[in-house]
């Protein structure tokens, strides 16, 4: 992981873009992983503005459990 960077430098993130790297952005209370997107879409429940970001390895996909068979009732 890289060091946290002030969100004012978000336009510089293009130079950090690499395969397998995503960006972790935070508003101090909540955190979001995102690709290199402009404008950055934020969840509607985020009321505090973004504070900082950093480049992190993209998490490996998680496989869900199999869907159980239907139960006859």
LINHUUR-V727572 format. One record per residue. N is the residue number from 0. RES is the residue in one small letter. SS is DSSP state (H for helix, E for strand, C for the rest). PSI is psi in radians with two decimals (999 if undefined). D_CENTER is the distance of its C-alpha to the mean C-alpha in Angstrom with 2 decimals. Layout:
n	res	ss	psi	d_center
N	RES	SS	PSI	D_CENTER
N	RES	SS	PSI	D_CENTER
//
This chain:
n	res	ss	psi	d_center
0	x	C	2.62	13.16
1	x	C	3.04	14.11
2	x	C	2.70	15.33
3	x	C	2.48	13.68
4	x	E	2.42	14.59
5	x	E	2.43	15.71
6	x	H	-0.32	13.76
7	x	H	-0.42	17.14
8	x	H	0.24	16.54
9	x	H	-0.64	13.52
10	x	H	-0.39	16.19
11	x	H	-0.11	16.70
12	x	H	-0.42	13.34
13	x	H	-0.60	15.24
14	x	H	-0.29	17.35
15	x	H	-0.12	14.56
16	x	C	2.23	13.40
17	x	C	2.71	14.60
18	x	C	2.40	14.69
19	x	C	0.09	12.60
20	x	E	2.36	10.23
21	x	E	3.06	6.57
22	x	E	2.31	5.45
23	x	E	2.07	4.64
24	x	E	2.58	6.23
25	x	E	2.64	8.87
26	x	C	0.19	12.06
27	x	C	-0.53	13.93
28	x	C	-0.62	13.98
29	x	C	2.70	10.59
30	x	E	2.56	7.09
31	x	E	2.42	3.77
32	x	E	2.37	0.60
33	x	E	2.76	3.31
34	x	C	-3.09	6.84
35	x	C	1.51	9.55
36	x	C	2.39	10.43
37	x	C	2.24	13.30
38	x	C	2.68	13.75
39	x	C	1.97	10.24
40	x	C	2.25	10.58
41	x	C	2.61	10.03
42	x	C	2.59	11.24
43	x	C	-0.35	14.98
44	x	C	0.05	15.38
45	x	C	1.92	13.74
46	x	C	-0.34	17.02
47	x	C	2.40	16.28
48	x	C	2.75	15.10
49	x	C	2.51	12.29
50	x	C	-0.75	13.82
51	x	E	2.94	12.06
52	x	E	2.88	9.40
53	x	E	2.72	9.77
54	x	E	2.33	9.55
55	x	E	2.73	9.05
56	x	E	2.45	10.49
57	x	C	2.27	8.91
58	x	C	2.58	9.83
59	x	C	2.54	13.14
60	x	C	2.50	13.75
61	x	C	2.39	15.53
62	x	C	2.32	18.83
63	x	C	2.86	20.08
64	x	C	2.74	23.66
65	x	C	2.61	26.34
66	x	C	2.23	27.37
67	x	C	2.67	30.62
68	x	C	2.58	33.82
69	x	C	2.57	35.13
70	x	C	2.23	37.72
71	x	C	2.36	41.07
72	x	C	999	42.36
//
